[in-house]
Amino acid sequence: MSSKLKITFFFLMSLAMCFGFFHLFVHGTRYNFDRLHIFLFNLCSGGTIVLYYTEGLQNPSHKVLTFLLLSISYALLTFFEYYVPAMVVAIILATIVESIRVKAFSFFPSDFFKFEVPVYKKFHQASLLCLSMGLVISSGVILNNIYLKVIKLPKFQLDTFFLGFSFPLSLITMSVMFSLIRTDFGRLIKVLKNIGFWVVNLGVITFFLFILLEMEIPQLIIATILSACVVMIFVLYRILGVEEQQKNFLTSGMGFLLCTAITGMLYIALHLSPGYDSFKGQVVLRIHSFVSLYGWNLSGLAVICRYNDFPIRLHSKHVIWLHWITVLILAPYGYYSRPVAIVAIASYCVLLYLILFSQGSQRIKEMLQSEIPVSAL
């Protein structure tokens, strides 16, 4: 990835985090800064990285660059509530994604149903399909909520569906992880990997439907099943993952994913409990959001951005600790405190700089020259 592209993603991802705290500094406005907070990270940065990774070119193609520019315009249009042009842009974006997906895979995702197709390829195609479908569905939601108003469910809101743009990033991270799991352990492991694929995809879709229908007990059941699946995938990756330098960072990412499973179930449980405290619920939900976006999703995007640059310092314990402190402590606390928000933004920018621009250490270079396995680090 070129330095210009890294600088672009650094700027967009940093700006995304900043907008997550804008409510502390800007008052008396009807605009929802969370939309920019989510879109600049998930759709603009994450979506572009997924397409760039899919094409596998040294430099982004015209399609990828067009997607980046249009996704930024989509973020601004929805933020300023210019919904008609936003719907048009969303359809164009979905068309770009589909053109890249069909070229890399096929129009109909028949690979999903083929046992012999590697699971990491299934997750990869599912990520692209989810991205294009999310864009089309978001246009449908805008059309319904702003103009037609046919579906009137309380949860059938724009911002509920906009959160779905994080799912393609989760799927591409799964793809990267599964590509690093060894394949020489027989049919049982292959079956477990395919079970993981279907449970994750169908489970999240079902969970989202239950959210729309406000069915909380089924939400808790699905969340429990998804959590068990995440634990299974974590065990598979820890035991069978090849000893590449990326493993420590992706293992840390799985830790974030386990945290999202816990916070998600805790939020549902709190909501079901007598005397529900809405503030406590919102705090848990805020932790869940930061850990999901800037913990789990960032872990996968980081590895993709530096995929051809290893070995680098990304595996460093200091980087991983900074990641956890920033995402799990500073960012959620900073949502309610201006001084902590400033510290959280600064910490995140340092983390992002280390992720995107860190170089290989001298020790790594010496070990490579002496043909000592980098995994020994």
C-alpha positions as CSV (number, residue, x, y, z in Angstrom):
1,M,0.0,0.0,0.0
2,S,1.4,3.4,-1.0
3,S,2.2,6.1,1.5
4,K,-0.4,8.4,-0.1
5,L,-3.1,5.7,0.5
6,K,-1.9,5.1,4.1
7,I,-2.0,8.9,4.8
8,T,-5.6,9.0,3.4
9,F,-6.8,6.2,5.6
10,F,-4.9,7.7,8.6
11,F,-6.8,11.0,8.1
12,L,-10.2,9.4,7.5
13,M,-9.9,7.0,10.5
14,S,-8.6,9.7,12.8
15,L,-11.5,12.0,11.7
16,A,-13.9,9.2,12.3
17,M,-12.8,8.9,15.9
18,C,-13.0,12.6,16.4
19,F,-16.6,12.8,15.3
20,G,-17.4,10.2,18.0
21,F,-16.7,12.9,20.6
22,F,-18.1,15.9,18.8
23,H,-21.3,15.9,20.9
24,L,-19.1,17.1,23.8
25,F,-17.9,20.2,21.9
26,V,-20.8,21.1,19.6
27,H,-24.2,21.8,21.0
28,G,-27.5,23.0,19.7
29,T,-27.4,21.2,16.3
30,R,-29.8,18.8,14.8
31,Y,-27.1,16.9,12.9
32,N,-26.1,13.4,14.1
33,F,-22.3,13.3,14.3
34,D,-22.4,9.5,15.0
35,R,-23.2,9.1,11.3
36,L,-19.8,10.5,10.3
37,H,-18.2,8.6,13.2
38,I,-19.5,5.3,11.7
39,F,-19.4,6.0,8.0
40,L,-15.8,7.4,7.8
41,F,-14.5,4.3,9.5
42,N,-16.8,1.5,8.3
43,L,-17.8,2.6,4.8
44,C,-15.2,5.0,3.6
45,S,-12.1,3.5,5.1
46,G,-13.2,-0.1,5.7
47,G,-15.2,-0.5,2.5
48,T,-12.4,0.9,0.4
49,I,-9.8,-1.4,2.1
50,V,-12.0,-4.4,1.5
51,L,-12.2,-3.6,-2.3
52,Y,-8.5,-2.8,-2.5
53,Y,-7.7,-6.1,-0.8
54,T,-10.0,-8.0,-3.2
55,E,-8.4,-6.6,-6.3
56,G,-5.0,-7.4,-5.0
57,L,-3.3,-4.7,-7.0
58,Q,-0.3,-2.7,-5.9
59,N,-2.2,0.6,-6.4
60,P,-5.9,1.1,-6.1
61,S,-7.8,0.9,-9.3
62,H,-10.1,3.6,-10.7
63,K,-13.1,1.7,-9.3
64,V,-11.6,1.6,-5.8
65,L,-10.7,5.3,-5.9
66,T,-14.2,6.2,-7.2
67,F,-15.7,4.1,-4.4
68,L,-13.6,6.0,-1.8
69,L,-14.7,9.5,-3.2
70,L,-18.4,8.5,-3.6
71,S,-18.5,6.9,-0.1
72,I,-17.2,10.2,1.4
73,S,-19.9,12.0,-0.5
74,Y,-22.5,9.5,0.7
75,A,-21.4,10.1,4.3
76,L,-21.8,13.9,3.9
77,L,-25.1,13.6,2.1
78,T,-26.7,11.4,4.8
79,F,-25.1,13.6,7.5
80,F,-26.7,16.8,6.1
81,E,-29.9,14.9,5.3
82,Y,-29.8,15.2,1.5
83,Y,-31.5,11.9,1.1
84,V,-32.4,11.8,-2.6
85,P,-28.9,12.2,-3.9
86,A,-27.7,9.9,-1.1
87,M,-29.9,7.1,-2.4
88,V,-28.5,7.5,-5.9
89,V,-24.9,7.4,-4.6
90,A,-25.6,4.3,-2.5
91,I,-26.9,2.4,-5.6
92,I,-23.8,3.5,-7.6
93,L,-21.5,2.3,-4.7
94,A,-23.3,-1.0,-4.6
95,T,-22.8,-1.4,-8.3
96,I,-19.1,-0.8,-8.0
97,V,-18.9,-3.4,-5.2
98,E,-20.8,-5.9,-7.2
99,S,-18.6,-5.4,-10.3
100,I,-15.5,-6.2,-8.2
101,R,-17.2,-9.1,-6.4
102,V,-18.4,-10.8,-9.6
103,K,-15.0,-10.4,-11.2
104,A,-13.3,-12.0,-8.2
105,F,-15.9,-14.7,-7.5
106,S,-19.2,-15.1,-9.4
107,F,-22.6,-13.4,-9.7
108,F,-24.4,-16.1,-7.7
109,P,-22.5,-17.0,-4.5
110,S,-22.6,-20.7,-5.2
111,D,-19.3,-21.2,-3.4
112,F,-21.1,-20.8,-0.1
113,F,-22.7,-24.2,-0.6
114,K,-19.6,-26.0,-1.8
115,F,-17.8,-27.9,1.0
116,E,-14.5,-28.0,-0.9
117,V,-14.2,-24.2,-1.2
118,P,-11.9,-22.8,1.5
119,V,-13.9,-21.0,4.2
120,Y,-11.7,-17.9,4.1
121,K,-12.9,-17.4,0.4
122,K,-16.5,-17.8,1.6
123,F,-16.0,-15.1,4.3
124,H,-14.3,-12.9,1.7
125,Q,-17.2,-13.1,-0.8
126,A,-19.7,-12.7,2.1
127,S,-18.0,-9.5,3.1
128,L,-18.4,-8.0,-0.4
129,L,-22.0,-9.2,-0.7
130,C,-22.9,-7.8,2.7
131,L,-21.4,-4.5,1.7
132,S,-23.4,-4.2,-1.5
133,M,-26.6,-5.4,0.1
134,G,-26.1,-3.0,3.0
135,L,-25.9,-0.1,0.6
136,V,-29.0,-1.1,-1.3
137,I,-31.0,-1.8,1.9
138,S,-29.9,1.6,3.3
139,S,-31.5,3.3,0.2
140,G,-34.7,1.3,0.8
141,V,-34.8,2.3,4.4
142,I,-34.3,6.0,3.5
143,L,-37.1,5.6,0.9
144,N,-39.4,4.1,3.4
145,N,-38.7,6.3,6.4
146,I,-38.5,9.7,4.7
147,Y,-41.0,9.3,1.9
148,L,-43.2,6.1,1.7
149,K,-43.5,5.4,5.5
150,V,-45.0,1.9,4.8
151,I,-43.0,0.1,7.5
152,K,-43.4,1.8,10.9
153,L,-41.5,-0.4,13.3
154,P,-39.8,1.6,16.1
155,K,-36.4,0.1,15.4
156,F,-36.7,0.4,11.6
157,Q,-34.6,3.6,11.7
158,L,-31.8,4.8,9.5
159,D,-29.1,4.8,12.2
160,T,-30.0,1.2,13.1
161,F,-29.3,0.1,9.6
162,F,-26.2,2.3,9.2
163,L,-24.6,0.3,12.0
164,G,-24.7,-2.7,9.7
165,F,-21.8,-1.4,7.6
166,S,-19.5,-2.8,10.3
167,F,-20.5,-6.3,9.4
168,P,-18.5,-6.5,6.1
169,L,-15.4,-5.5,8.1
170,S,-16.0,-8.3,10.6
171,L,-16.4,-10.8,7.8
172,I,-13.2,-9.7,6.0
173,T,-11.3,-10.0,9.3
174,M,-12.7,-13.5,9.7
175,S,-11.5,-14.2,6.1
176,V,-8.0,-13.1,7.0
177,M,-8.0,-15.3,10.1
178,F,-9.3,-18.4,8.4
179,S,-6.7,-18.0,5.6
180,L,-4.0,-18.4,8.4
181,I,-5.6,-21.6,9.8
182,R,-3.8,-24.7,8.7
183,T,-5.8,-27.1,6.5
184,D,-4.0,-30.4,7.2
185,F,-6.1,-31.6,10.1
186,G,-8.8,-33.7,8.4
187,R,-12.5,-33.5,7.7
188,L,-13.6,-32.6,11.3
189,I,-11.7,-29.3,11.3
190,K,-13.1,-28.5,7.9
191,V,-16.7,-29.2,9.1
192,L,-16.1,-27.0,12.2
193,K,-14.8,-24.1,10.0
194,N,-17.9,-24.4,7.7
195,I,-20.2,-24.4,10.8
196,G,-18.4,-21.2,11.9
197,F,-19.1,-19.6,8.6
198,W,-22.8,-20.4,8.6
199,V,-23.4,-19.6,12.3
200,V,-21.7,-16.2,12.0
201,N,-23.6,-15.2,8.9
202,L,-27.0,-16.6,9.6
203,G,-26.7,-15.7,13.3
204,V,-26.0,-12.1,12.8
205,I,-28.8,-11.7,10.2
206,T,-31.3,-13.4,12.6
207,F,-30.1,-11.3,15.5
208,F,-30.6,-8.2,13.4
209,L,-34.2,-9.2,12.6
210,F,-34.9,-9.8,16.2
211,I,-33.7,-6.3,17.0
212,L,-36.1,-4.9,14.4
213,L,-38.9,-6.9,15.9
214,E,-37.8,-6.0,19.5
215,M,-37.8,-9.7,20.5
216,E,-35.3,-9.6,23.4
217,I,-35.4,-13.2,24.6
218,P,-34.6,-14.5,21.1
219,Q,-31.9,-11.9,20.9
220,L,-30.3,-13.3,24.0
221,I,-30.5,-16.9,22.7
222,I,-28.9,-15.9,19.3
223,A,-26.2,-13.9,21.1
224,T,-25.4,-16.9,23.2
225,I,-25.1,-19.1,20.1
226,L,-22.9,-16.5,18.4
227,S,-20.7,-16.3,21.5
228,A,-20.2,-20.0,21.6
229,C,-19.2,-19.9,17.9
230,V,-16.7,-17.1,18.5
231,V,-15.1,-19.2,21.2
232,M,-14.9,-22.2,18.9
233,I,-13.3,-20.0,16.2
234,F,-10.9,-18.5,18.7
235,V,-9.7,-22.0,19.8
236,L,-9.3,-23.1,16.2
237,Y,-7.2,-20.1,15.4
238,R,-5.0,-20.3,18.5
239,I,-4.3,-24.0,18.0
240,L,-4.2,-24.3,14.2
241,G,-3.2,-20.8,13.1
242,V,0.1,-20.7,11.4
243,E,2.9,-19.0,13.3
244,E,3.0,-15.8,11.2
245,Q,3.8,-12.4,12.8
246,Q,0.2,-11.3,12.3
247,K,-1.0,-14.0,14.7
248,N,-0.5,-12.0,17.9
249,F,-2.4,-9.0,16.6
250,L,-5.3,-11.1,15.2
251,T,-5.4,-13.0,18.5
252,S,-5.8,-9.7,20.2
253,G,-8.6,-8.9,17.7
254,M,-10.3,-12.1,18.7
255,G,-10.1,-10.9,22.3
256,F,-12.0,-7.8,21.3
257,L,-14.6,-9.9,19.5
258,L,-15.1,-11.9,22.7
259,C,-15.5,-8.7,24.6
260,T,-18.3,-7.6,22.1
261,A,-20.0,-10.9,22.7
262,I,-19.9,-10.3,26.5
263,T,-21.0,-6.6,26.3
264,G,-23.8,-7.5,23.8
265,M,-25.2,-10.2,26.1
266,L,-24.8,-7.9,29.1
267,Y,-26.8,-5.1,27.4
268,I,-29.7,-7.4,26.6
269,A,-29.7,-8.9,30.1
270,L,-29.7,-5.4,31.6
271,H,-32.6,-4.4,29.4
272,L,-34.6,-7.4,30.5
273,S,-33.9,-6.9,34.2
274,P,-36.4,-5.2,36.5
275,G,-35.7,-1.5,37.2
276,Y,-33.7,-1.2,34.0
277,D,-31.2,1.7,34.3
278,S,-31.0,3.3,30.8
279,F,-27.7,5.1,31.6
280,K,-26.0,1.9,32.5
281,G,-27.4,0.3,29.4
282,Q,-26.0,3.1,27.2
283,V,-22.6,2.9,28.9
284,V,-22.4,-0.8,28.1
285,L,-23.6,-0.2,24.5
286,R,-21.0,2.5,24.1
287,I,-18.3,0.2,25.2
288,H,-19.6,-2.4,22.8
289,S,-19.6,0.0,19.9
290,F,-16.0,1.2,20.5
291,V,-14.6,-2.3,21.0
292,S,-16.4,-3.5,17.9
293,L,-15.3,-0.7,15.6
294,Y,-11.9,0.3,16.8
295,G,-10.9,-3.0,18.4
296,W,-12.1,-6.0,16.4
297,N,-12.6,-4.4,13.0
298,L,-9.4,-2.3,13.2
299,S,-7.4,-5.5,13.9
300,G,-8.4,-7.0,10.6
301,L,-8.0,-3.8,8.6
302,A,-4.6,-3.3,10.1
303,V,-3.3,-6.6,8.9
304,I,-4.8,-6.1,5.5
305,C,-3.2,-2.6,5.2
306,R,0.2,-4.0,6.0
307,Y,-0.3,-7.4,4.5
308,N,2.7,-7.1,2.2
309,D,4.9,-5.2,4.6
310,F,5.6,-7.9,7.2
311,P,7.7,-8.3,9.3
312,I,6.9,-5.0,11.1
313,R,6.4,-4.0,14.7
314,L,2.7,-4.6,14.6
315,H,3.0,-7.7,16.8
316,S,4.7,-5.6,19.6
317,K,3.1,-6.0,23.0
318,H,3.3,-2.3,23.5
319,V,1.2,-1.7,20.4
320,I,-1.3,-4.3,21.5
321,W,-1.5,-2.8,25.1
322,L,-2.0,0.7,23.7
323,H,-4.8,-0.7,21.5
324,W,-6.6,-2.2,24.4
325,I,-6.2,0.8,26.7
326,T,-7.4,3.2,24.0
327,V,-10.4,1.2,22.9
328,L,-11.6,-0.4,26.1
329,I,-10.9,2.4,28.6
330,L,-10.1,5.8,27.2
331,A,-12.6,5.9,24.3
332,P,-15.7,4.8,26.3
333,Y,-14.8,7.0,29.2
334,G,-14.0,9.9,26.9
335,Y,-17.5,9.8,25.4
336,Y,-18.6,11.4,28.7
337,S,-15.6,13.6,29.5
338,R,-13.9,16.3,27.3
339,P,-10.4,15.9,28.8
340,V,-10.4,12.1,28.5
341,A,-11.8,12.4,25.0
342,I,-8.8,14.5,24.0
343,V,-6.4,11.9,25.5
344,A,-8.4,9.1,23.7
345,I,-8.1,10.9,20.3
346,A,-4.3,11.5,20.8
347,S,-3.8,7.9,21.9
348,Y,-5.8,6.6,19.0
349,C,-3.8,8.7,16.5
350,V,-0.5,7.3,17.9
351,L,-1.9,3.8,17.6
352,L,-3.0,4.4,14.1
353,Y,0.4,5.8,13.1
354,L,2.1,2.8,14.5
355,I,-0.2,0.5,12.7
356,L,0.1,2.2,9.3
357,F,3.6,3.5,9.3
358,S,5.7,1.3,11.6
359,Q,8.8,-0.2,10.1
360,G,10.5,-3.5,10.7
361,S,12.8,-3.5,13.7
362,Q,16.5,-4.0,13.3
363,R,16.3,-7.2,15.3
364,I,13.7,-8.6,12.8
365,K,16.0,-7.6,9.9
366,E,18.9,-9.4,11.5
367,M,16.9,-12.5,12.1
368,L,15.7,-12.6,8.5
369,Q,19.3,-12.2,7.3
370,S,20.4,-15.1,9.5
371,E,17.4,-17.1,8.4
372,I,16.0,-17.3,12.0
373,P,12.2,-17.7,11.9
374,V,10.5,-14.4,12.6
375,S,7.9,-16.4,14.7
376,A,10.7,-16.8,17.3
377,L,10.0,-13.2,18.2
